[in-house]
């Protein structure tokens, strides 16, 4: 049975890390396996402080480790989806919305990102790997980045912008705060962009 309805077809610009994929649980599990550390995802409370938590000299050293090696793929192949993420994305796509993946990644992570999307059968025909997410026109955005959310609020004020609440981001005027995928589904269902 189809979930499609007469509601407007929306372009949903969805981030990956920290939103669909649990980046912190993934790198911490890998760190524990390789270094025997006793880190936990709830210890991550800042955006650019992962190197301090992981015992690296700086964020460049963290990313060198995260990049992987001949022995293992990059961190971006070691991530599990957040609970309800895949199911909600599937429901939204079946309801007739376009799933647009809009993510920021190092250039070396592109192939592992595409493999991860395929491994998890994300129903999308459109993937943007970019540092300027506001260049990708969408009706609704979902992100967790403290750098991206203000950019979207400034340059895409006509869209519905959702902040996935995390310890490393803060409320922004005009941006909807959500704490679960069920809340995002509700916002997509109830909020059409202005002018629709």
ZISULDA-V773498 format. One record per backbone hydrogen bond with DSSP energy under -0.5 kcal/mol. CO is the residue of the C=O (numbers start at 1). NH is the residue of the N-H. E is the energy in kcal/mol with one decimal. If there is no record, write none. Layout:
# ZISULDA-V773498
CO/NH/E  CO/NH/E
This chain:
# ZISULDA-V773498
8/10/-0.6  10/12/-0.7  10/98/-2.6  11/13/-0.7  11/139/-1.9  11/140/-2.1  12/14/-0.9  12/100/-2.9  13/142/-2.5  14/102/-2.2  16/19/-2.1  16/20/-2.7  16/21/-2.1  20/82/-2.7  21/18/-2.8  21/23/-1.7  22/26/-1.9  23/27/-2.7  24/28/-2.1  25/29/-2.1  26/30/-2.0  27/31/-2.6  28/32/-2.5  29/33/-2.2  30/34/-2.3  31/35/-3.0  31/37/-0.6  32/36/-1.9  40/43/-2.4  41/44/-1.9  43/45/-0.7  49/53/-1.6  50/54/-2.5  51/55/-0.9  51/56/-2.9  52/55/-0.6  58/62/-1.9  59/63/-2.6  60/64/-2.0  61/65/-2.0  62/66/-2.6  63/67/-1.7  65/68/-1.4  66/75/-2.7  72/69/-2.5  74/77/-2.0  75/78/-2.0  80/22/-3.1  82/85/-1.8  82/86/-0.5  84/88/-2.2  85/89/-2.5  86/90/-2.5  87/91/-2.2  88/92/-2.6  89/93/-2.3  90/94/-2.6  91/95/-1.6  92/97/-2.0  93/96/-1.6  95/5/-0.9  97/99/-0.6  98/12/-3.1  98/100/-0.7  99/101/-0.6  99/125/-0.6  99/126/-0.7  100/14/-2.7  100/102/-0.5  101/128/-3.2  103/130/-2.3  106/109/-1.9  107/110/-1.3  109/113/-2.4  110/114/-2.4  111/115/-2.2  112/116/-2.3  113/117/-2.3  114/118/-2.0  115/119/-3.2  116/120/-1.8  117/122/-2.2  118/121/-1.6  122/124/-2.0  126/101/-2.3  128/103/-2.8  128/130/-0.7  131/133/-0.6  132/135/-1.7  133/136/-1.9  135/137/-0.8  139/160/-2.8  140/13/-3.5  141/162/-2.4  142/15/-2.2  143/164/-2.7  145/149/-2.2  147/151/-1.0  148/152/-2.7  149/153/-2.5  150/154/-2.0  151/155/-2.7  152/156/-2.7  156/159/-2.1  158/194/-0.6  159/161/-0.7  160/141/-2.5  161/176/-2.8  162/143/-2.1  162/164/-0.6  163/165/-0.9  163/178/-2.5  166/169/-1.7  172/175/-2.2  176/163/-3.6  178/165/-2.8  180/184/-1.5  181/185/-2.5  182/186/-2.0  183/187/-2.4  184/188/-2.6  185/189/-2.2  186/190/-2.7  187/191/-3.0  190/192/-0.7  193/196/-1.8
